[in-house]
Amino acid sequence: MAPSTADSIASPNEAEAMAVAFARVLRGVGIVAPVDSVVTFVDALHRLGLGERKNVYWSGRATLVRRPEEFETFDRAFAVFWDARSANVTEESAETIRIALATDDGEEAPDSDSTTQNEADITFTLRWSAIETLREKDFAEYSDDEMHLARELMTRLRLAGPRRRSLRLRSARGTHSIPDLRRTVRASLRSSGEPVRRHWRQPDDKLRRLVLLLDISGSMEPYSRAFLRFVHAAVAGRQRVEAFTFGTRLTRLTKELSTRNPDEAITRASRNVSDWSGGTRLGDCLRTFNDEWGVRGLARGSILVILSDGWDRGDPELLGAEMQRLHRAAFRTIWVNPLKVTKGYAPLAKGMAAALPHVDDFVEGHSIDALDRLCRAISRLD
């Protein structure tokens, strides 16, 4: 019997949590579960739901198992995994399941009831978290498989942002709009020149440009690969986005990241950037951006997002002056610092301290959840 509509739809967080946890169990028993298969498993769980065992079982078997000889191992792993989930295991608890395996030597061993059996008890302890950990995990601790899965999660982030008034006009209704004389006269030809029906226009609106500046210096190395995938998701999934990287020089990567194939985009971007994991000259790079791109029009009325830890080897006064120029031109300036989540963090670095007075929002950026909060800051209307 098919599940009801209310039970058949799982939230993305629940589906992702189960898929990641079960994929780890399968890899632990020797079944290779590629990242693309895990993503397909997530989509299947989101559509079929998590309530019925058979739906979850067949979704996993159809997407995660590729060889018939792995079916038996999959069945055993799924049975243990499902029992642990049904017991409402929390993140700090463990489900212990005792499995009796027949031995070949025929030796008898007494059990707790003083009975004999030709079996040896082997205890497996399975830990499974019902709490979605990947979204809260620090990017610096990600494995390669988790980074690939995080790329899929980043494509689901909403990067809309507020709109701005355009110089273009669109058709409208109402006497408070601008008369559209051309359409009115053209329509009057149908009624012998009498303007029976009047037409109106009003100013249109459009998305504000989103400008992303990514720090790729050595101090940002644990986070730059995750941020680069986030920047690619923004460029490929939203209109009017510009992307730059900076370390010792400024590099525009909008064209390289415009393709929807993430691996191809990252490869093209890597070839075009020559200062990966080098030094940091924030002030000089921002001055180049202001002189060649920003103040001339790219940053005017835009939402400017700088992803950096604020460590700078250059003159902090120069950085402060260039941030002031950007702040005057941009609609909103957001600084994303992955170190902000650190307990006891204070913006003591000279570069960060010089830039902070000219920042509208100072947010974290160490995890998927932090990037989700960044998207909400971008979309704020005020």
Backbone hydrogen bonds in HBPLUS format (Angstrom, degrees):
<---DONOR---> <-ACCEPTOR-->    atom                        ^
c    i                          cat <-CA-CA->   ^        H-A-AA   ^      H-
h    n   atom  resd res      DA  || num        DHA   H-A  angle D-A-AA Bond
n    s   type  num  typ     dist DA aas  dist angle  dist       angle   num
A0007-ASP N   A0004-SER O   3.14 MM   3  5.31 125.3  2.45  98.1 111.6     1
A0008-SER N   A0004-SER O   2.88 MM   4  5.91 131.7  2.12 147.4 161.6     2
A0010-ALA N   A0046-HIS O   3.34 MM  36  4.71 157.2  2.40 117.3 123.7     3
A0015-ALA N   A0011-SER O   3.05 MM   4  6.31 169.8  2.07 162.4 165.2     4
A0016-GLU N   A0012-PRO O   2.91 MM   4  5.98 163.2  1.94 150.4 155.3     5
A0017-ALA N   A0013-ASN O   2.95 MM   4  6.05 156.2  2.01 144.5 151.4     6
A0018-MET N   A0014-GLU O   3.04 MM   4  6.25 167.6  2.06 152.7 155.1     7
A0019-ALA N   A0015-ALA O   2.99 MM   4  6.10 165.1  2.01 149.2 153.9     8
A0020-VAL N   A0016-GLU O   3.00 MM   4  6.08 169.8  2.01 151.4 153.9     9
A0021-ALA N   A0017-ALA O   3.08 MM   4  6.17 164.3  2.11 147.3 152.1    10
A0022-PHE N   A0018-MET O   2.89 MM   4  5.99 168.5  1.90 156.3 159.5    11
A0023-ALA N   A0019-ALA O   2.95 MM   4  6.00 153.8  2.02 145.5 153.0    12
A0024-ARG N   A0020-VAL O   3.15 MM   4  6.36 149.9  2.24 143.0 150.1    13
A0025-VAL N   A0021-ALA O   3.17 MM   4  6.54 149.2  2.27 142.4 150.7    14
A0026-LEU N   A0022-PHE O   2.97 MM   4  6.28 160.9  2.00 152.4 156.7    15
A0027-ARG N   A0023-ALA O   2.98 MM   4  6.20 160.6  2.02 148.1 153.2    16
A0028-GLY N   A0024-ARG O   2.99 MM   4  6.15 140.8  2.15 138.3 149.0    17
A0028-GLY N   A0025-VAL O   3.09 MM   3  5.05 122.1  2.44  92.2 107.3    18
A0029-VAL N   A0025-VAL O   3.23 MM   4  6.60 129.6  2.49 141.2 153.4    19
A0029-VAL N   A0026-LEU O   3.11 MM   3  5.29 139.1  2.28 100.4 111.4    20
A0031-ILE N   A0026-LEU O   2.93 MM   5  5.17 156.3  1.99 149.9 142.7    21
A0030-GLY N   A0027-ARG O   3.29 MM   3  5.09 162.3  2.32  97.7 102.3    22
A0038-VAL N   A0034-PRO O   3.08 MM   4  6.44 148.5  2.18 146.0 155.2    23
A0038-VAL N   A0035-VAL O   3.07 MM   3  4.99 116.5  2.50  92.7 108.4    24
A0039-VAL N   A0035-VAL O   2.94 MM   4  6.27 155.4  2.00 153.7 160.0    25
A0040-THR N   A0036-ASP O   3.11 MM   4  6.34 154.4  2.18 139.8 146.2    26
A0041-PHE N   A0037-SER O   2.88 MM   4  6.13 149.8  1.97 142.4 151.3    27
A0042-VAL N   A0038-VAL O   2.91 MM   4  6.24 147.9  2.01 145.8 154.2    28
A0043-ASP N   A0039-VAL O   3.09 MM   4  6.47 157.9  2.14 147.8 152.7    29
A0044-ALA N   A0040-THR O   2.98 MM   4  6.28 155.6  2.04 148.2 155.0    30
A0045-LEU N   A0041-PHE O   2.94 MM   4  6.19 159.8  1.98 151.4 156.4    31
A0046-HIS N   A0042-VAL O   2.91 MM   4  6.12 152.6  1.99 149.2 157.2    32
A0047-ARG N   A0043-ASP O   3.16 MM   4  6.39 141.5  2.31 141.0 150.0    33
A0047-ARG N   A0044-ALA O   3.21 MM   3  5.25 127.3  2.50  94.6 107.6    34
A0048-LEU N   A0044-ALA O   2.89 MM   4  6.06 165.0  1.91 156.6 160.9    35
A0049-GLY N   A0045-LEU O   2.76 MM   4  5.13 147.1  1.87 134.6 142.4    36
A0056-VAL N   A0052-GLU O   3.33 MM   4  6.69 162.8  2.36 152.4 156.4    37
A0057-TYR N   A0053-ARG O   2.83 MM   4  6.00 163.1  1.86 156.1 161.8    38
A0058-TRP N   A0054-LYS O   2.99 MM   4  6.01 176.0  1.99 148.2 149.5    39
A0059-SER N   A0055-ASN O   3.04 MM   4  6.02 147.3  2.15 137.6 147.1    40
A0060-GLY N   A0056-VAL O   2.99 MM   4  6.17 159.9  2.04 148.4 153.0    41
A0061-ARG N   A0057-TYR O   2.86 MM   4  6.12 163.8  1.89 154.8 160.1    42
A0062-ALA N   A0058-TRP O   2.97 MM   4  5.84 154.7  2.03 138.0 144.3    43
A0063-THR N   A0059-SER O   3.21 MM   4  6.21 140.0  2.37 136.8 146.1    44
A0064-LEU N   A0060-GLY O   2.81 MM   4  5.43 158.7  1.85 149.8 154.9    45
A0070-GLU N   A0067-ARG O   3.01 MM   3  5.61 163.6  2.04 119.5 124.7    46
A0071-PHE N   A0068-PRO O   3.12 MM   3  5.51 170.2  2.13 116.7 119.6    47
A0074-PHE N   A0070-GLU O   2.92 MM   4  6.08 158.1  1.96 152.2 159.2    48
A0075-ASP N   A0071-PHE O   2.89 MM   4  6.15 156.4  1.94 150.8 156.9    49
A0076-ARG N   A0072-GLU O   3.15 MM   4  6.46 160.0  2.19 150.6 154.6    50
A0077-ALA N   A0073-THR O   2.99 MM   4  6.19 166.6  2.01 152.9 156.8    51
A0078-PHE N   A0074-PHE O   2.83 MM   4  5.96 161.0  1.86 154.6 160.1    52
A0079-ALA N   A0075-ASP O   3.02 MM   4  6.15 155.1  2.08 144.0 150.5    53
A0080-VAL N   A0076-ARG O   3.16 MM   4  6.45 164.0  2.19 151.9 154.7    54
A0081-PHE N   A0077-ALA O   2.94 MM   4  6.08 162.1  1.97 148.2 154.0    55
A0082-TRP N   A0078-PHE O   2.77 MM   4  5.87 163.9  1.80 153.8 157.6    56
A0083-ASP N   A0079-ALA O   3.07 MM   4  6.17 159.3  2.12 143.7 149.4    57
A0084-ALA N   A0080-VAL O   3.04 MM   4  6.23 156.6  2.09 146.8 153.1    58
A0085-ARG N   A0081-PHE O   2.99 MM   4  6.26 153.6  2.06 145.9 153.4    59
A0086-SER N   A0082-TRP O   2.86 MM   4  6.05 159.9  1.90 150.9 156.4    60
A0087-ALA N   A0083-ASP O   3.14 MM   4  6.31 133.0  2.37 138.3 149.4    61
A0088-ASN N   A0085-ARG O   2.98 MM   3  5.40 156.2  2.04 117.7 119.7    62
A0093-SER N   A0090-THR O   3.33 MM   3  5.32 159.7  2.37 101.6 107.5    63
A0095-GLU N   A0126-LEU O   3.19 MM  31  5.57 166.5  2.21 161.0 157.6    64
A0126-LEU N   A0095-GLU O   3.10 MM  31  5.57 167.5  2.12 163.4 159.4    65
A0097-ILE N   A0124-PHE O   3.16 MM  27  5.72 168.6  2.17 173.1 172.3    66
A0124-PHE N   A0097-ILE O   3.23 MM  27  5.72 172.0  2.24 161.9 160.0    67
A0099-ILE N   A0122-ILE O   3.19 MM  23  5.74 170.8  2.20 165.3 163.2    68
A0122-ILE N   A0099-ILE O   3.28 MM  23  5.74 171.5  2.29 154.0 155.7    69
A0101-LEU N   A0120-ALA O   3.38 MM  19  5.81 173.1  2.38 152.3 150.6    70
A0120-ALA N   A0101-LEU O   3.22 MM  19  5.81 174.6  2.22 158.2 158.4    71
A0111-ASP N   A0115-THR O   3.04 MM   4  5.72 146.2  2.16 153.6 164.0    72
A0114-SER N   A0111-ASP O   3.10 MM   3  5.38 155.8  2.17 118.8 118.2    73
A0136-GLU N   A0133-THR O   3.10 MM   3  5.33 132.7  2.34 102.1 114.7    74
A0137-LYS N   A0133-THR O   2.95 MM   4  5.94 122.1  2.29 148.8 164.7    75
A0369-ASP N   A0135-ARG O   2.97 MM 234  5.42 161.6  2.00 148.2 142.5    76
A0141-GLU N   A0138-ASP O   2.95 MM   3  5.57 158.4  2.00 118.6 125.3    77
A0139-PHE N   A0366-HIS O   2.77 MM 227  5.72 153.4  1.84 161.5 169.9    78
A0142-TYR N   A0139-PHE O   3.15 MM   3  5.24 169.1  2.16 111.2 113.7    79
A0147-MET N   A0143-SER O   2.92 MM   4  6.12 146.3  2.04 144.3 153.9    80
A0148-HIS N   A0144-ASP O   3.08 MM   4  6.36 150.7  2.17 145.5 152.3    81
A0149-LEU N   A0145-ASP O   3.08 MM   4  6.37 154.9  2.14 145.8 152.6    82
A0150-ALA N   A0146-GLU O   2.80 MM   4  5.98 149.9  1.89 144.0 152.9    83
A0151-ARG N   A0147-MET O   3.07 MM   4  6.28 138.9  2.24 137.6 147.5    84
A0152-GLU N   A0149-LEU O   3.08 MM   3  5.30 125.1  2.40  99.8 112.7    85
A0153-LEU N   A0149-LEU O   3.22 MM   4  6.64 149.4  2.31 142.6 151.1    86
A0154-MET N   A0150-ALA O   2.88 MM   4  6.15 148.4  1.98 150.1 158.5    87
A0156-ARG N   A0153-LEU O   3.09 MM   3  5.45 152.5  2.17 106.9 115.3    88
A0157-LEU N   A0154-MET O   3.15 MM   3  5.40 164.6  2.17 109.3 114.1    89
A0164-ARG N   A0206-LYS O   2.77 MM  42  5.52 161.8  1.80 162.5 166.5    90
A0206-LYS N   A0164-ARG O   2.90 MM  42  5.52 152.7  1.97 153.3 162.4    91
A0166-SER N   A0204-ASP O   2.75 MM  38  5.27 167.6  1.77 146.1 143.4    92
A0204-ASP N   A0168-ARG O   2.86 MM  36  5.66 168.3  1.87 152.9 150.2    93
A0170-ARG N   A0202-GLN O   2.87 MM  32  5.58 163.6  1.89 157.9 159.8    94
A0202-GLN N   A0170-ARG O   2.91 MM  32  5.58 149.5  2.01 152.5 162.5    95
A0172-ALA N   A0200-TRP O   3.06 MM  28  5.28 153.3  2.13 125.5 123.1    96
A0178-ILE N   A0201-ARG O   2.68 MM  23  4.95 150.8  1.76 168.3 161.7    97
A0201-ARG N   A0178-ILE O   2.59 MM  23  4.95 150.1  1.67 149.4 160.1    98
A0180-ASP N   A0199-HIS O   2.83 MM  19  5.22 174.7  1.83 131.4 129.8    99
A0184-THR N   A0180-ASP O   3.02 MM   4  6.16 153.9  2.09 148.3 156.6   100
A0185-VAL N   A0181-LEU O   2.87 MM   4  6.00 166.5  1.89 155.8 157.9   101
A0186-ARG N   A0182-ARG O   2.99 MM   4  6.16 162.9  2.02 149.4 154.7   102
A0187-ALA N   A0183-ARG O   2.90 MM   4  5.99 154.3  1.96 143.4 150.2   103
A0188-SER N   A0184-THR O   3.00 MM   4  6.21 137.3  2.19 138.8 150.5   104
A0188-SER N   A0185-VAL O   3.12 MM   3  5.03 124.4  2.44  91.8 106.3   105
A0189-LEU N   A0186-ARG O   3.36 MM   3  5.63 150.1  2.46 102.0 109.8   106
A0190-ARG N   A0187-ALA O   3.21 MM   3  5.83 157.9  2.26 113.7 119.5   107
A0191-SER N   A0188-SER O   2.99 MM   3  5.27 153.3  2.07 106.9 115.4   108
A0193-GLY N   A0188-SER O   2.76 MM   5  4.65 139.3  1.92 142.0 140.8   109
A0194-GLU N   A0191-SER O   3.22 MM   3  5.52 164.9  2.24 111.8 116.3   110
A0196-VAL N   A0194-GLU O   2.72 MM   2  5.55 132.1  1.95 113.3  97.4   111
A0303-ILE N   A0209-ARG O   2.84 MM  94  6.26 163.4  1.86 166.4 170.8   112
A0210-LEU N   A0240-ARG O   2.92 MM  30  6.34 163.3  1.95 155.8 160.4   113
A0242-GLU N   A0210-LEU O   2.87 MM  32  6.31 156.9  1.92 157.7 163.4   114
A0211-VAL N   A0303-ILE O   2.92 MM  92  6.16 167.9  1.94 155.8 159.4   115
A0305-VAL N   A0211-VAL O   2.82 MM  94  6.11 167.9  1.83 172.0 175.9   116
A0212-LEU N   A0242-GLU O   2.87 MM  30  6.22 165.8  1.89 161.0 164.6   117
A0244-PHE N   A0212-LEU O   2.87 MM  32  6.18 149.5  1.97 162.5 172.0   118
A0213-LEU N   A0305-VAL O   2.84 MM  92  6.19 162.7  1.87 165.5 170.0   119
A0307-LEU N   A0213-LEU O   2.83 MM  94  6.14 169.3  1.84 166.1 168.8   120
A0214-LEU N   A0244-PHE O   2.86 MM  30  6.18 167.7  1.88 146.1 149.1   121
A0246-PHE N   A0214-LEU O   2.87 MM  32  6.18 147.4  1.98 157.4 156.9   122
A0215-ASP N   A0307-LEU O   2.92 MM  92  5.96 163.2  1.95 165.7 163.7   123
A0216-ILE N   A0246-PHE O   3.06 MM  30  6.09 161.1  2.10 146.7 151.8   124
A0277-SER N   A0216-ILE O   2.83 MM  61  5.89 140.8  1.98 173.0 167.2   125
A0220-MET N   A0217-SER O   3.11 MM   3  5.46 144.8  2.23 107.0 117.2   126
A0218-GLY N   A0278-GLY O   2.84 MM  60  5.07 162.9  1.87 148.9 143.1   127
A0221-GLU N   A0218-GLY O   3.24 MM   3  5.24 167.3  2.26 107.6 110.3   128
A0223-TYR N   A0220-MET O   2.95 MM   3  5.54 148.3  2.05 119.7 129.2   129
A0224-SER N   A0220-MET O   2.79 MM   4  5.63 139.8  1.95 157.8 168.0   130
A0227-PHE N   A0223-TYR O   2.96 MM   4  6.17 165.6  1.98 159.6 164.4   131
A0228-LEU N   A0224-SER O   2.83 MM   4  5.91 149.2  1.92 143.6 151.8   132
A0229-ARG N   A0225-ARG O   3.32 MM   4  6.49 149.2  2.43 134.5 141.0   133
A0230-PHE N   A0226-ALA O   3.05 MM   4  6.39 147.7  2.16 143.4 153.0   134
A0231-VAL N   A0227-PHE O   2.82 MM   4  6.12 156.4  1.87 151.7 157.9   135
A0232-HIS N   A0228-LEU O   2.94 MM   4  6.17 154.6  2.00 142.8 149.8   136
A0233-ALA N   A0229-ARG O   2.96 MM   4  6.17 156.6  2.02 143.3 149.3   137
A0234-ALA N   A0230-PHE O   3.02 MM   4  6.32 147.3  2.13 144.8 153.6   138
A0235-VAL N   A0231-VAL O   2.95 MM   4  6.24 162.0  1.98 153.5 157.7   139
A0236-ALA N   A0232-HIS O   2.86 MM   4  5.96 168.5  1.88 157.8 161.0   140
A0237-GLY N   A0233-ALA O   3.00 MM   4  5.72 135.9  2.20 131.6 141.9   141
A0238-ARG N   A0234-ALA O   3.11 MM   4  5.69 123.1  2.44 143.1 148.3   142
A0253-LEU N   A0243-ALA O   2.88 MM  10  5.42 167.1  1.90 139.5 143.7   143
A0245-THR N   A0251-THR O   2.85 MM   6  5.26 155.2  1.91 149.6 157.9   144
A0251-THR N   A0245-THR O   2.88 MM   6  5.26 159.4  1.92 158.1 160.5   145
A0247-GLY N   A0249-ARG O   3.28 MM   2  5.41 144.7  2.41 129.2 138.9   146
A0281-ARG N   A0247-GLY O   2.75 MM  34  6.03 145.7  1.87 165.8 159.4   147
A0257-LEU N   A0253-LEU O   3.03 MM   4  6.11 151.2  2.12 153.8 160.3   148
A0258-SER N   A0255-LYS O   3.34 MM   3  5.25 163.1  2.37 102.2 107.0   149
A0265-ALA N   A0261-ASN O   2.94 MM   4  6.10 157.4  1.99 154.3 161.5   150
A0266-ILE N   A0262-PRO O   2.91 MM   4  6.10 164.7  1.94 153.3 156.5   151
A0267-THR N   A0263-ASP O   3.02 MM   4  6.15 157.8  2.08 145.0 151.3   152
A0268-ARG N   A0264-GLU O   2.97 MM   4  6.15 164.0  2.00 149.6 153.6   153
A0269-ALA N   A0265-ALA O   2.93 MM   4  6.12 155.8  1.99 147.7 154.8   154
A0270-SER N   A0266-ILE O   2.91 MM   4  6.06 156.4  1.97 147.1 153.3   155
A0271-ARG N   A0267-THR O   3.13 MM   4  6.37 150.9  2.21 147.1 154.0   156
A0272-ASN N   A0269-ALA O   3.11 MM   3  5.21 130.6  2.37  97.3 110.4   157
A0313-ARG N   A0280-THR O   3.08 MM  33  5.81 166.7  2.09 142.8 147.1   158
A0285-CYS N   A0281-ARG O   3.02 MM   4  6.19 165.5  2.05 156.0 160.5   159
A0286-LEU N   A0282-LEU O   2.89 MM   4  6.05 161.6  1.93 156.3 161.3   160
A0287-ARG N   A0283-GLY O   2.95 MM   4  6.12 147.8  2.06 143.6 152.9   161
A0288-THR N   A0284-ASP O   3.00 MM   4  6.29 154.1  2.06 146.2 152.9   162
A0289-PHE N   A0285-CYS O   2.94 MM   4  6.22 155.1  2.01 144.6 151.8   163
A0290-ASN N   A0286-LEU O   2.85 MM   4  6.05 160.4  1.89 147.7 152.7   164
A0291-ASP N   A0287-ARG O   2.91 MM   4  6.04 166.2  1.93 151.6 155.3   165
A0292-GLU N   A0288-THR O   2.95 MM   4  5.91 164.6  1.98 149.9 154.2   166
A0293-TRP N   A0289-PHE O   2.80 MM   4  5.18 148.8  1.90 136.1 145.2   167
A0294-GLY N   A0289-PHE O   2.56 MM   5  5.55 155.9  1.62 142.2 148.2   168
A0295-VAL N   A0290-ASN O   3.20 MM   5  5.04 142.4  2.35 114.4 125.0   169
A0298-LEU N   A0293-TRP O   3.13 MM   5  5.58 156.3  2.19 152.0 144.7   170
A0297-GLY N   A0294-GLY O   3.05 MM   3  5.69 159.3  2.09 116.3 122.7   171
A0299-ALA N   A0294-GLY O   2.94 MM   5  4.38 167.7  1.95 121.1 121.0   172
A0302-SER N   A0299-ALA O   3.17 MM   3  5.08 170.2  2.18 117.8 117.1   173
A0301-GLY N   A0329-ALA O   2.96 MM  28  6.43 156.8  2.02 154.4 151.4   174
A0331-PHE N   A0302-SER O   2.74 MM  29  5.16 147.7  1.84 135.9 146.3   175
A0332-ARG N   A0302-SER O   3.41 MM  30  6.88 154.9  2.48 144.4 145.5   176
A0304-LEU N   A0332-ARG O   2.89 MM  28  6.18 162.8  1.92 173.3 171.6   177
A0334-ILE N   A0304-LEU O   2.79 MM  30  6.13 165.8  1.81 167.1 172.0   178
A0306-ILE N   A0334-ILE O   2.88 MM  28  6.31 162.3  1.91 163.2 168.6   179
A0336-VAL N   A0306-ILE O   2.73 MM  30  5.99 173.2  1.74 165.4 166.7   180
A0308-SER N   A0336-VAL O   2.97 MM  28  6.20 142.4  2.11 154.6 166.1   181
A0319-LEU N   A0315-ASP O   3.27 MM   4  6.64 157.1  2.33 148.5 154.5   182
A0320-GLY N   A0316-PRO O   2.92 MM   4  6.17 159.1  1.97 147.9 153.1   183
A0321-ALA N   A0317-GLU O   2.98 MM   4  6.20 155.5  2.04 145.3 151.6   184
A0322-GLU N   A0318-LEU O   2.99 MM   4  6.21 160.9  2.03 152.8 157.4   185
A0323-MET N   A0319-LEU O   2.93 MM   4  6.06 154.3  1.99 149.9 157.3   186
A0324-GLN N   A0320-GLY O   3.02 MM   4  6.17 144.8  2.15 138.8 148.1   187
A0325-ARG N   A0321-ALA O   3.13 MM   4  6.47 149.9  2.22 141.9 149.2   188
A0326-LEU N   A0322-GLU O   3.03 MM   4  6.31 159.1  2.07 146.2 151.6   189
A0327-HIS N   A0323-MET O   2.86 MM   4  6.00 157.3  1.91 146.7 153.2   190
A0328-ARG N   A0324-GLN O   3.08 MM   4  6.29 149.2  2.18 144.5 151.4   191
A0329-ALA N   A0325-ARG O   3.27 MM   4  6.51 146.0  2.39 141.5 150.0   192
A0329-ALA N   A0326-LEU O   3.10 MM   3  5.20 122.7  2.45  96.1 110.5   193
A0330-ALA N   A0326-LEU O   2.86 MM   4  5.94 162.9  1.89 163.1 166.8   194
A0360-ASP N   A0333-THR O   2.85 MM  27  5.26 141.7  1.99 136.8 149.2   195
A0361-ASP N   A0333-THR O   3.22 MM  28  6.67 151.4  2.30 150.3 155.3   196
A0335-TRP N   A0361-ASP O   2.87 MM  26  6.27 164.9  1.90 169.5 173.1   197
A0363-VAL N   A0335-TRP O   2.99 MM  28  6.35 157.6  2.04 162.7 169.5   198
A0337-ASN N   A0363-VAL O   3.01 MM  26  6.38 165.6  2.03 168.2 165.4   199
A0340-LYS N   A0337-ASN O   3.18 MM   3  5.62 165.4  2.20 115.0 119.5   200
A0342-THR N   A0339-LEU O   3.05 MM   3  5.54 155.4  2.11 113.9 121.1   201
A0345-TYR N   A0342-THR O   3.02 MM   3  5.40 145.7  2.14 142.2 136.7   202
A0348-LEU N   A0346-ALA O   2.65 MM   2  5.56 130.0  1.90 117.4 100.7   203
A0353-ALA N   A0349-ALA O   2.85 MM   4  6.03 164.9  1.88 162.0 166.8   204
A0354-ALA N   A0350-LYS O   2.94 MM   4  6.07 148.1  2.04 143.6 151.8   205
A0355-ALA N   A0351-GLY O   3.06 MM   4  6.26 145.7  2.18 145.2 154.1   206
A0356-LEU N   A0352-MET O   3.02 MM   4  5.97 149.6  2.12 150.3 156.9   207
A0358-HIS N   A0355-ALA O   3.01 MM   3  5.74 155.3  2.08 124.9 132.2   208
A0359-VAL N   A0356-LEU O   3.20 MM   3  5.24 149.8  2.29 122.8 118.0   209
A0371-LEU N   A0367-SER O   3.01 MM   4  6.34 150.3  2.10 143.7 151.7   210
A0372-ASP N   A0368-ILE O   2.87 MM   4  6.18 142.6  2.01 144.9 156.3   211
A0373-ARG N   A0369-ASP O   3.03 MM   4  6.39 148.5  2.13 144.3 151.8   212
A0374-LEU N   A0370-ALA O   2.95 MM   4  6.28 142.5  2.09 138.4 149.7   213
A0375-CYS N   A0371-LEU O   2.94 MM   4  6.27 149.2  2.04 143.7 150.8   214
A0376-ARG N   A0372-ASP O   3.16 MM   4  6.51 147.9  2.27 140.8 149.1   215
A0377-ALA N   A0373-ARG O   3.00 MM   4  6.32 146.5  2.12 141.9 151.1   216
A0377-ALA N   A0374-LEU O   3.08 MM   3  5.01 117.2  2.49  91.8 107.4   217
A0378-ILE N   A0374-LEU O   2.91 MM   4  6.25 149.2  2.01 148.4 157.3   218
A0379-SER N   A0375-CYS O   2.98 MM   4  6.18 149.4  2.08 143.3 151.2   219
